[in-house]
Amino acid sequence: MAKTVADVMTSHPATVEGDQPVSVAAALMRENDAGAVIVNDNGRMAGIVTDRDIAVRVVADEKGPQTPVREACSPSVEAVGPDTSIDQAVQLMRSHAVRRLPVVEDGRAVGIVSLGDLAIERDPNSALGDISAAEGNR
């Protein structure tokens, strides 16, 4: 049974620099079958952008696909280290009402752990674990 987020995280998450257009982030989400991309500032994690961020902060405000990612991302992000326990990650997600946690080491994203990853680990037979384990639900 996994003990730390390093055991369940998705390694090498997709990243985009904050000055790149949201269309690049959206393309990375499509290519990686992911709902979030790590936002960097000169290679160091500066935030996270989700498909919902793009819908709410770009499309709903009638901004175009060339809008810089930094205008759509969530800059204050809860992050964890690879050695963070599964229980600590669950508690952080619960207390901050987030579905994803970047896994950061020395200021750089080395992974991302999602609510689905933790659900699969804790109870693969639960509805969330079952749905999250289905192909195409990352």
MODELLER restraints for C-alpha pairs under 7 A, 6 or more apart:
rsr = mdl.restraints
at = mdl.atoms
rsr.add(forms.Gaussian(group=physical.xy_distance, feature=features.Distance(at['CA:2:A'], at['CA:8:A']), mean=6.95, stdev=0.5))
rsr.add(forms.Gaussian(group=physical.xy_distance, feature=features.Distance(at['CA:3:A'], at['CA:85:A']), mean=5.71, stdev=0.5))
rsr.add(forms.Gaussian(group=physical.xy_distance, feature=features.Distance(at['CA:3:A'], at['CA:86:A']), mean=5.81, stdev=0.5))
rsr.add(forms.Gaussian(group=physical.xy_distance, feature=features.Distance(at['CA:4:A'], at['CA:82:A']), mean=6.75, stdev=0.5))
rsr.add(forms.Gaussian(group=physical.xy_distance, feature=features.Distance(at['CA:4:A'], at['CA:83:A']), mean=5.42, stdev=0.5))
rsr.add(forms.Gaussian(group=physical.xy_distance, feature=features.Distance(at['CA:4:A'], at['CA:84:A']), mean=5.38, stdev=0.5))
rsr.add(forms.Gaussian(group=physical.xy_distance, feature=features.Distance(at['CA:4:A'], at['CA:85:A']), mean=4.22, stdev=0.5))
rsr.add(forms.Gaussian(group=physical.xy_distance, feature=features.Distance(at['CA:4:A'], at['CA:86:A']), mean=5.12, stdev=0.5))
rsr.add(forms.Gaussian(group=physical.xy_distance, feature=features.Distance(at['CA:5:A'], at['CA:82:A']), mean=5.58, stdev=0.5))
rsr.add(forms.Gaussian(group=physical.xy_distance, feature=features.Distance(at['CA:5:A'], at['CA:83:A']), mean=6.48, stdev=0.5))
rsr.add(forms.Gaussian(group=physical.xy_distance, feature=features.Distance(at['CA:5:A'], at['CA:84:A']), mean=5.86, stdev=0.5))
rsr.add(forms.Gaussian(group=physical.xy_distance, feature=features.Distance(at['CA:5:A'], at['CA:85:A']), mean=6.13, stdev=0.5))
rsr.add(forms.Gaussian(group=physical.xy_distance, feature=features.Distance(at['CA:5:A'], at['CA:86:A']), mean=5.68, stdev=0.5))
rsr.add(forms.Gaussian(group=physical.xy_distance, feature=features.Distance(at['CA:5:A'], at['CA:113:A']), mean=6.74, stdev=0.5))
rsr.add(forms.Gaussian(group=physical.xy_distance, feature=features.Distance(at['CA:6:A'], at['CA:82:A']), mean=4.68, stdev=0.5))
rsr.add(forms.Gaussian(group=physical.xy_distance, feature=features.Distance(at['CA:6:A'], at['CA:83:A']), mean=6.42, stdev=0.5))
rsr.add(forms.Gaussian(group=physical.xy_distance, feature=features.Distance(at['CA:8:A'], at['CA:113:A']), mean=6.91, stdev=0.5))
rsr.add(forms.Gaussian(group=physical.xy_distance, feature=features.Distance(at['CA:8:A'], at['CA:117:A']), mean=6.23, stdev=0.5))
rsr.add(forms.Gaussian(group=physical.xy_distance, feature=features.Distance(at['CA:9:A'], at['CA:111:A']), mean=5.84, stdev=0.5))
rsr.add(forms.Gaussian(group=physical.xy_distance, feature=features.Distance(at['CA:9:A'], at['CA:112:A']), mean=5.40, stdev=0.5))
rsr.add(forms.Gaussian(group=physical.xy_distance, feature=features.Distance(at['CA:9:A'], at['CA:113:A']), mean=4.47, stdev=0.5))
rsr.add(forms.Gaussian(group=physical.xy_distance, feature=features.Distance(at['CA:9:A'], at['CA:117:A']), mean=6.97, stdev=0.5))
rsr.add(forms.Gaussian(group=physical.xy_distance, feature=features.Distance(at['CA:10:A'], at['CA:111:A']), mean=5.27, stdev=0.5))
rsr.add(forms.Gaussian(group=physical.xy_distance, feature=features.Distance(at['CA:10:A'], at['CA:112:A']), mean=5.33, stdev=0.5))
rsr.add(forms.Gaussian(group=physical.xy_distance, feature=features.Distance(at['CA:10:A'], at['CA:113:A']), mean=6.21, stdev=0.5))
rsr.add(forms.Gaussian(group=physical.xy_distance, feature=features.Distance(at['CA:11:A'], at['CA:110:A']), mean=5.95, stdev=0.5))
rsr.add(forms.Gaussian(group=physical.xy_distance, feature=features.Distance(at['CA:11:A'], at['CA:111:A']), mean=4.24, stdev=0.5))
rsr.add(forms.Gaussian(group=physical.xy_distance, feature=features.Distance(at['CA:11:A'], at['CA:112:A']), mean=6.75, stdev=0.5))
rsr.add(forms.Gaussian(group=physical.xy_distance, feature=features.Distance(at['CA:12:A'], at['CA:110:A']), mean=5.54, stdev=0.5))
rsr.add(forms.Gaussian(group=physical.xy_distance, feature=features.Distance(at['CA:12:A'], at['CA:111:A']), mean=5.37, stdev=0.5))
rsr.add(forms.Gaussian(group=physical.xy_distance, feature=features.Distance(at['CA:13:A'], at['CA:110:A']), mean=6.87, stdev=0.5))
rsr.add(forms.Gaussian(group=physical.xy_distance, feature=features.Distance(at['CA:13:A'], at['CA:111:A']), mean=5.33, stdev=0.5))
rsr.add(forms.Gaussian(group=physical.xy_distance, feature=features.Distance(at['CA:13:A'], at['CA:112:A']), mean=6.28, stdev=0.5))
rsr.add(forms.Gaussian(group=physical.xy_distance, feature=features.Distance(at['CA:14:A'], at['CA:28:A']), mean=6.62, stdev=0.5))
rsr.add(forms.Gaussian(group=physical.xy_distance, feature=features.Distance(at['CA:14:A'], at['CA:37:A']), mean=5.34, stdev=0.5))
rsr.add(forms.Gaussian(group=physical.xy_distance, feature=features.Distance(at['CA:14:A'], at['CA:38:A']), mean=6.27, stdev=0.5))
rsr.add(forms.Gaussian(group=physical.xy_distance, feature=features.Distance(at['CA:15:A'], at['CA:37:A']), mean=5.43, stdev=0.5))
rsr.add(forms.Gaussian(group=physical.xy_distance, feature=features.Distance(at['CA:15:A'], at['CA:38:A']), mean=4.60, stdev=0.5))
rsr.add(forms.Gaussian(group=physical.xy_distance, feature=features.Distance(at['CA:15:A'], at['CA:39:A']), mean=5.75, stdev=0.5))
rsr.add(forms.Gaussian(group=physical.xy_distance, feature=features.Distance(at['CA:15:A'], at['CA:40:A']), mean=6.71, stdev=0.5))
rsr.add(forms.Gaussian(group=physical.xy_distance, feature=features.Distance(at['CA:16:A'], at['CA:25:A']), mean=6.37, stdev=0.5))
rsr.add(forms.Gaussian(group=physical.xy_distance, feature=features.Distance(at['CA:16:A'], at['CA:37:A']), mean=6.90, stdev=0.5))
rsr.add(forms.Gaussian(group=physical.xy_distance, feature=features.Distance(at['CA:16:A'], at['CA:38:A']), mean=6.34, stdev=0.5))
rsr.add(forms.Gaussian(group=physical.xy_distance, feature=features.Distance(at['CA:16:A'], at['CA:39:A']), mean=5.09, stdev=0.5))
rsr.add(forms.Gaussian(group=physical.xy_distance, feature=features.Distance(at['CA:16:A'], at['CA:40:A']), mean=5.96, stdev=0.5))
rsr.add(forms.Gaussian(group=physical.xy_distance, feature=features.Distance(at['CA:17:A'], at['CA:39:A']), mean=5.56, stdev=0.5))
rsr.add(forms.Gaussian(group=physical.xy_distance, feature=features.Distance(at['CA:17:A'], at['CA:40:A']), mean=4.66, stdev=0.5))
rsr.add(forms.Gaussian(group=physical.xy_distance, feature=features.Distance(at['CA:17:A'], at['CA:41:A']), mean=5.74, stdev=0.5))
rsr.add(forms.Gaussian(group=physical.xy_distance, feature=features.Distance(at['CA:18:A'], at['CA:39:A']), mean=5.71, stdev=0.5))
rsr.add(forms.Gaussian(group=physical.xy_distance, feature=features.Distance(at['CA:18:A'], at['CA:40:A']), mean=5.89, stdev=0.5))
rsr.add(forms.Gaussian(group=physical.xy_distance, feature=features.Distance(at['CA:18:A'], at['CA:41:A']), mean=6.03, stdev=0.5))
rsr.add(forms.Gaussian(group=physical.xy_distance, feature=features.Distance(at['CA:18:A'], at['CA:68:A']), mean=6.40, stdev=0.5))
rsr.add(forms.Gaussian(group=physical.xy_distance, feature=features.Distance(at['CA:18:A'], at['CA:69:A']), mean=4.98, stdev=0.5))
rsr.add(forms.Gaussian(group=physical.xy_distance, feature=features.Distance(at['CA:18:A'], at['CA:70:A']), mean=4.61, stdev=0.5))
rsr.add(forms.Gaussian(group=physical.xy_distance, feature=features.Distance(at['CA:19:A'], at['CA:68:A']), mean=5.06, stdev=0.5))
rsr.add(forms.Gaussian(group=physical.xy_distance, feature=features.Distance(at['CA:19:A'], at['CA:69:A']), mean=6.09, stdev=0.5))
rsr.add(forms.Gaussian(group=physical.xy_distance, feature=features.Distance(at['CA:19:A'], at['CA:70:A']), mean=6.40, stdev=0.5))
rsr.add(forms.Gaussian(group=physical.xy_distance, feature=features.Distance(at['CA:20:A'], at['CA:68:A']), mean=5.34, stdev=0.5))
rsr.add(forms.Gaussian(group=physical.xy_distance, feature=features.Distance(at['CA:20:A'], at['CA:69:A']), mean=5.88, stdev=0.5))
rsr.add(forms.Gaussian(group=physical.xy_distance, feature=features.Distance(at['CA:21:A'], at['CA:65:A']), mean=6.36, stdev=0.5))
rsr.add(forms.Gaussian(group=physical.xy_distance, feature=features.Distance(at['CA:21:A'], at['CA:66:A']), mean=4.54, stdev=0.5))
rsr.add(forms.Gaussian(group=physical.xy_distance, feature=features.Distance(at['CA:21:A'], at['CA:67:A']), mean=5.16, stdev=0.5))
rsr.add(forms.Gaussian(group=physical.xy_distance, feature=features.Distance(at['CA:21:A'], at['CA:68:A']), mean=4.40, stdev=0.5))
rsr.add(forms.Gaussian(group=physical.xy_distance, feature=features.Distance(at['CA:21:A'], at['CA:69:A']), mean=5.50, stdev=0.5))
rsr.add(forms.Gaussian(group=physical.xy_distance, feature=features.Distance(at['CA:22:A'], at['CA:65:A']), mean=5.65, stdev=0.5))
rsr.add(forms.Gaussian(group=physical.xy_distance, feature=features.Distance(at['CA:22:A'], at['CA:66:A']), mean=6.21, stdev=0.5))
rsr.add(forms.Gaussian(group=physical.xy_distance, feature=features.Distance(at['CA:22:A'], at['CA:67:A']), mean=5.81, stdev=0.5))
rsr.add(forms.Gaussian(group=physical.xy_distance, feature=features.Distance(at['CA:22:A'], at['CA:68:A']), mean=5.86, stdev=0.5))
rsr.add(forms.Gaussian(group=physical.xy_distance, feature=features.Distance(at['CA:22:A'], at['CA:69:A']), mean=4.88, stdev=0.5))
rsr.add(forms.Gaussian(group=physical.xy_distance, feature=features.Distance(at['CA:23:A'], at['CA:65:A']), mean=5.04, stdev=0.5))
rsr.add(forms.Gaussian(group=physical.xy_distance, feature=features.Distance(at['CA:23:A'], at['CA:66:A']), mean=6.51, stdev=0.5))
rsr.add(forms.Gaussian(group=physical.xy_distance, feature=features.Distance(at['CA:25:A'], at['CA:37:A']), mean=6.52, stdev=0.5))
rsr.add(forms.Gaussian(group=physical.xy_distance, feature=features.Distance(at['CA:29:A'], at['CA:35:A']), mean=5.86, stdev=0.5))
rsr.add(forms.Gaussian(group=physical.xy_distance, feature=features.Distance(at['CA:29:A'], at['CA:36:A']), mean=6.42, stdev=0.5))
rsr.add(forms.Gaussian(group=physical.xy_distance, feature=features.Distance(at['CA:29:A'], at['CA:37:A']), mean=6.73, stdev=0.5))
rsr.add(forms.Gaussian(group=physical.xy_distance, feature=features.Distance(at['CA:33:A'], at['CA:136:A']), mean=6.57, stdev=0.5))
rsr.add(forms.Gaussian(group=physical.xy_distance, feature=features.Distance(at['CA:33:A'], at['CA:138:A']), mean=6.14, stdev=0.5))
rsr.add(forms.Gaussian(group=physical.xy_distance, feature=features.Distance(at['CA:34:A'], at['CA:138:A']), mean=5.13, stdev=0.5))
rsr.add(forms.Gaussian(group=physical.xy_distance, feature=features.Distance(at['CA:35:A'], at['CA:50:A']), mean=5.56, stdev=0.5))
rsr.add(forms.Gaussian(group=physical.xy_distance, feature=features.Distance(at['CA:35:A'], at['CA:51:A']), mean=5.44, stdev=0.5))
rsr.add(forms.Gaussian(group=physical.xy_distance, feature=features.Distance(at['CA:35:A'], at['CA:138:A']), mean=6.67, stdev=0.5))
rsr.add(forms.Gaussian(group=physical.xy_distance, feature=features.Distance(at['CA:36:A'], at['CA:48:A']), mean=6.77, stdev=0.5))
rsr.add(forms.Gaussian(group=physical.xy_distance, feature=features.Distance(at['CA:36:A'], at['CA:49:A']), mean=5.55, stdev=0.5))
rsr.add(forms.Gaussian(group=physical.xy_distance, feature=features.Distance(at['CA:36:A'], at['CA:50:A']), mean=4.14, stdev=0.5))
rsr.add(forms.Gaussian(group=physical.xy_distance, feature=features.Distance(at['CA:36:A'], at['CA:51:A']), mean=6.30, stdev=0.5))
rsr.add(forms.Gaussian(group=physical.xy_distance, feature=features.Distance(at['CA:37:A'], at['CA:48:A']), mean=5.82, stdev=0.5))
rsr.add(forms.Gaussian(group=physical.xy_distance, feature=features.Distance(at['CA:37:A'], at['CA:49:A']), mean=5.45, stdev=0.5))
rsr.add(forms.Gaussian(group=physical.xy_distance, feature=features.Distance(at['CA:37:A'], at['CA:50:A']), mean=6.45, stdev=0.5))
rsr.add(forms.Gaussian(group=physical.xy_distance, feature=features.Distance(at['CA:38:A'], at['CA:45:A']), mean=6.83, stdev=0.5))
rsr.add(forms.Gaussian(group=physical.xy_distance, feature=features.Distance(at['CA:38:A'], at['CA:47:A']), mean=6.16, stdev=0.5))
rsr.add(forms.Gaussian(group=physical.xy_distance, feature=features.Distance(at['CA:38:A'], at['CA:48:A']), mean=4.49, stdev=0.5))
rsr.add(forms.Gaussian(group=physical.xy_distance, feature=features.Distance(at['CA:38:A'], at['CA:49:A']), mean=6.42, stdev=0.5))
rsr.add(forms.Gaussian(group=physical.xy_distance, feature=features.Distance(at['CA:39:A'], at['CA:45:A']), mean=5.96, stdev=0.5))
rsr.add(forms.Gaussian(group=physical.xy_distance, feature=features.Distance(at['CA:39:A'], at['CA:46:A']), mean=5.58, stdev=0.5))
rsr.add(forms.Gaussian(group=physical.xy_distance, feature=features.Distance(at['CA:39:A'], at['CA:47:A']), mean=4.87, stdev=0.5))
rsr.add(forms.Gaussian(group=physical.xy_distance, feature=features.Distance(at['CA:39:A'], at['CA:48:A']), mean=5.05, stdev=0.5))
rsr.add(forms.Gaussian(group=physical.xy_distance, feature=features.Distance(at['CA:39:A'], at['CA:49:A']), mean=6.60, stdev=0.5))
rsr.add(forms.Gaussian(group=physical.xy_distance, feature=features.Distance(at['CA:40:A'], at['CA:46:A']), mean=4.96, stdev=0.5))
rsr.add(forms.Gaussian(group=physical.xy_distance, feature=features.Distance(at['CA:40:A'], at['CA:47:A']), mean=6.77, stdev=0.5))
rsr.add(forms.Gaussian(group=physical.xy_distance, feature=features.Distance(at['CA:43:A'], at['CA:108:A']), mean=6.92, stdev=0.5))
rsr.add(forms.Gaussian(group=physical.xy_distance, feature=features.Distance(at['CA:44:A'], at['CA:107:A']), mean=5.48, stdev=0.5))
rsr.add(forms.Gaussian(group=physical.xy_distance, feature=features.Distance(at['CA:44:A'], at['CA:108:A']), mean=5.00, stdev=0.5))
rsr.add(forms.Gaussian(group=physical.xy_distance, feature=features.Distance(at['CA:45:A'], at['CA:107:A']), mean=6.05, stdev=0.5))
rsr.add(forms.Gaussian(group=physical.xy_distance, feature=features.Distance(at['CA:45:A'], at['CA:108:A']), mean=5.45, stdev=0.5))
rsr.add(forms.Gaussian(group=physical.xy_distance, feature=features.Distance(at['CA:45:A'], at['CA:109:A']), mean=6.03, stdev=0.5))
rsr.add(forms.Gaussian(group=physical.xy_distance, feature=features.Distance(at['CA:46:A'], at['CA:75:A']), mean=6.20, stdev=0.5))
rsr.add(forms.Gaussian(group=physical.xy_distance, feature=features.Distance(at['CA:47:A'], at['CA:73:A']), mean=6.33, stdev=0.5))
rsr.add(forms.Gaussian(group=physical.xy_distance, feature=features.Distance(at['CA:47:A'], at['CA:74:A']), mean=5.64, stdev=0.5))
rsr.add(forms.Gaussian(group=physical.xy_distance, feature=features.Distance(at['CA:47:A'], at['CA:75:A']), mean=4.37, stdev=0.5))
rsr.add(forms.Gaussian(group=physical.xy_distance, feature=features.Distance(at['CA:47:A'], at['CA:76:A']), mean=6.41, stdev=0.5))
rsr.add(forms.Gaussian(group=physical.xy_distance, feature=features.Distance(at['CA:47:A'], at['CA:77:A']), mean=5.89, stdev=0.5))
rsr.add(forms.Gaussian(group=physical.xy_distance, feature=features.Distance(at['CA:48:A'], at['CA:73:A']), mean=5.55, stdev=0.5))
rsr.add(forms.Gaussian(group=physical.xy_distance, feature=features.Distance(at['CA:48:A'], at['CA:74:A']), mean=5.57, stdev=0.5))
rsr.add(forms.Gaussian(group=physical.xy_distance, feature=features.Distance(at['CA:48:A'], at['CA:75:A']), mean=6.73, stdev=0.5))
rsr.add(forms.Gaussian(group=physical.xy_distance, feature=features.Distance(at['CA:49:A'], at['CA:72:A']), mean=6.61, stdev=0.5))
rsr.add(forms.Gaussian(group=physical.xy_distance, feature=features.Distance(at['CA:49:A'], at['CA:73:A']), mean=4.29, stdev=0.5))
rsr.add(forms.Gaussian(group=physical.xy_distance, feature=features.Distance(at['CA:49:A'], at['CA:74:A']), mean=6.11, stdev=0.5))
rsr.add(forms.Gaussian(group=physical.xy_distance, feature=features.Distance(at['CA:53:A'], at['CA:72:A']), mean=5.73, stdev=0.5))
rsr.add(forms.Gaussian(group=physical.xy_distance, feature=features.Distance(at['CA:53:A'], at['CA:73:A']), mean=6.33, stdev=0.5))
rsr.add(forms.Gaussian(group=physical.xy_distance, feature=features.Distance(at['CA:54:A'], at['CA:72:A']), mean=5.89, stdev=0.5))
rsr.add(forms.Gaussian(group=physical.xy_distance, feature=features.Distance(at['CA:57:A'], at['CA:72:A']), mean=5.41, stdev=0.5))
rsr.add(forms.Gaussian(group=physical.xy_distance, feature=features.Distance(at['CA:58:A'], at['CA:64:A']), mean=6.88, stdev=0.5))
rsr.add(forms.Gaussian(group=physical.xy_distance, feature=features.Distance(at['CA:58:A'], at['CA:72:A']), mean=6.44, stdev=0.5))
rsr.add(forms.Gaussian(group=physical.xy_distance, feature=features.Distance(at['CA:78:A'], at['CA:101:A']), mean=6.31, stdev=0.5))
rsr.add(forms.Gaussian(group=physical.xy_distance, feature=features.Distance(at['CA:79:A'], at['CA:101:A']), mean=5.28, stdev=0.5))
rsr.add(forms.Gaussian(group=physical.xy_distance, feature=features.Distance(at['CA:79:A'], at['CA:102:A']), mean=4.95, stdev=0.5))
rsr.add(forms.Gaussian(group=physical.xy_distance, feature=features.Distance(at['CA:79:A'], at['CA:103:A']), mean=5.84, stdev=0.5))
rsr.add(forms.Gaussian(group=physical.xy_distance, feature=features.Distance(at['CA:79:A'], at['CA:104:A']), mean=6.54, stdev=0.5))
rsr.add(forms.Gaussian(group=physical.xy_distance, feature=features.Distance(at['CA:80:A'], at['CA:101:A']), mean=6.69, stdev=0.5))
rsr.add(forms.Gaussian(group=physical.xy_distance, feature=features.Distance(at['CA:80:A'], at['CA:102:A']), mean=6.41, stdev=0.5))
rsr.add(forms.Gaussian(group=physical.xy_distance, feature=features.Distance(at['CA:80:A'], at['CA:103:A']), mean=4.97, stdev=0.5))
rsr.add(forms.Gaussian(group=physical.xy_distance, feature=features.Distance(at['CA:80:A'], at['CA:104:A']), mean=6.03, stdev=0.5))
rsr.add(forms.Gaussian(group=physical.xy_distance, feature=features.Distance(at['CA:81:A'], at['CA:103:A']), mean=5.23, stdev=0.5))
rsr.add(forms.Gaussian(group=physical.xy_distance, feature=features.Distance(at['CA:81:A'], at['CA:104:A']), mean=5.20, stdev=0.5))
rsr.add(forms.Gaussian(group=physical.xy_distance, feature=features.Distance(at['CA:81:A'], at['CA:105:A']), mean=6.03, stdev=0.5))
rsr.add(forms.Gaussian(group=physical.xy_distance, feature=features.Distance(at['CA:82:A'], at['CA:103:A']), mean=5.92, stdev=0.5))
rsr.add(forms.Gaussian(group=physical.xy_distance, feature=features.Distance(at['CA:93:A'], at['CA:99:A']), mean=6.32, stdev=0.5))
rsr.add(forms.Gaussian(group=physical.xy_distance, feature=features.Distance(at['CA:99:A'], at['CA:114:A']), mean=5.71, stdev=0.5))
rsr.add(forms.Gaussian(group=physical.xy_distance, feature=features.Distance(at['CA:99:A'], at['CA:115:A']), mean=5.05, stdev=0.5))
rsr.add(forms.Gaussian(group=physical.xy_distance, feature=features.Distance(at['CA:100:A'], at['CA:112:A']), mean=6.80, stdev=0.5))
rsr.add(forms.Gaussian(group=physical.xy_distance, feature=features.Distance(at['CA:100:A'], at['CA:113:A']), mean=5.69, stdev=0.5))
rsr.add(forms.Gaussian(group=physical.xy_distance, feature=features.Distance(at['CA:100:A'], at['CA:114:A']), mean=4.29, stdev=0.5))
rsr.add(forms.Gaussian(group=physical.xy_distance, feature=features.Distance(at['CA:100:A'], at['CA:115:A']), mean=6.13, stdev=0.5))
rsr.add(forms.Gaussian(group=physical.xy_distance, feature=features.Distance(at['CA:101:A'], at['CA:112:A']), mean=5.68, stdev=0.5))
rsr.add(forms.Gaussian(group=physical.xy_distance, feature=features.Distance(at['CA:101:A'], at['CA:113:A']), mean=5.32, stdev=0.5))
rsr.add(forms.Gaussian(group=physical.xy_distance, feature=features.Distance(at['CA:101:A'], at['CA:114:A']), mean=6.38, stdev=0.5))
rsr.add(forms.Gaussian(group=physical.xy_distance, feature=features.Distance(at['CA:102:A'], at['CA:109:A']), mean=6.36, stdev=0.5))
rsr.add(forms.Gaussian(group=physical.xy_distance, feature=features.Distance(at['CA:102:A'], at['CA:111:A']), mean=6.05, stdev=0.5))
rsr.add(forms.Gaussian(group=physical.xy_distance, feature=features.Distance(at['CA:102:A'], at['CA:112:A']), mean=4.33, stdev=0.5))
rsr.add(forms.Gaussian(group=physical.xy_distance, feature=features.Distance(at['CA:102:A'], at['CA:113:A']), mean=6.39, stdev=0.5))
rsr.add(forms.Gaussian(group=physical.xy_distance, feature=features.Distance(at['CA:103:A'], at['CA:109:A']), mean=5.64, stdev=0.5))
rsr.add(forms.Gaussian(group=physical.xy_distance, feature=features.Distance(at['CA:103:A'], at['CA:110:A']), mean=5.71, stdev=0.5))
rsr.add(forms.Gaussian(group=physical.xy_distance, feature=features.Distance(at['CA:103:A'], at['CA:111:A']), mean=4.78, stdev=0.5))
rsr.add(forms.Gaussian(group=physical.xy_distance, feature=features.Distance(at['CA:103:A'], at['CA:112:A']), mean=5.19, stdev=0.5))
rsr.add(forms.Gaussian(group=physical.xy_distance, feature=features.Distance(at['CA:103:A'], at['CA:113:A']), mean=6.96, stdev=0.5))
rsr.add(forms.Gaussian(group=physical.xy_distance, feature=features.Distance(at['CA:104:A'], at['CA:110:A']), mean=5.58, stdev=0.5))
rsr.add(forms.Gaussian(group=physical.xy_distance, feature=features.Distance(at['CA:104:A'], at['CA:111:A']), mean=6.98, stdev=0.5))
rsr.add(forms.Gaussian(group=physical.xy_distance, feature=features.Distance(at['CA:116:A'], at['CA:128:A']), mean=6.73, stdev=0.5))
rsr.add(forms.Gaussian(group=physical.xy_distance, feature=features.Distance(at['CA:116:A'], at['CA:129:A']), mean=6.22, stdev=0.5))
rsr.add(forms.Gaussian(group=physical.xy_distance, feature=features.Distance(at['CA:116:A'], at['CA:132:A']), mean=5.00, stdev=0.5))
rsr.add(forms.Gaussian(group=physical.xy_distance, feature=features.Distance(at['CA:119:A'], at['CA:128:A']), mean=6.22, stdev=0.5))
rsr.add(forms.Gaussian(group=physical.xy_distance, feature=features.Distance(at['CA:119:A'], at['CA:129:A']), mean=4.67, stdev=0.5))
rsr.add(forms.Gaussian(group=physical.xy_distance, feature=features.Distance(at['CA:120:A'], at['CA:129:A']), mean=4.27, stdev=0.5))
rsr.add(forms.Gaussian(group=physical.xy_distance, feature=features.Distance(at['CA:120:A'], at['CA:132:A']), mean=6.88, stdev=0.5))
rsr.add(forms.Gaussian(group=physical.xy_distance, feature=features.Distance(at['CA:120:A'], at['CA:133:A']), mean=6.59, stdev=0.5))
rsr.add(forms.Gaussian(group=physical.xy_distance, feature=features.Distance(at['CA:123:A'], at['CA:129:A']), mean=6.13, stdev=0.5))
rsr.add(forms.Gaussian(group=physical.xy_distance, feature=features.Distance(at['CA:124:A'], at['CA:130:A']), mean=5.80, stdev=0.5))
rsr.add(forms.Gaussian(group=physical.xy_distance, feature=features.Distance(at['CA:132:A'], at['CA:138:A']), mean=6.92, stdev=0.5))
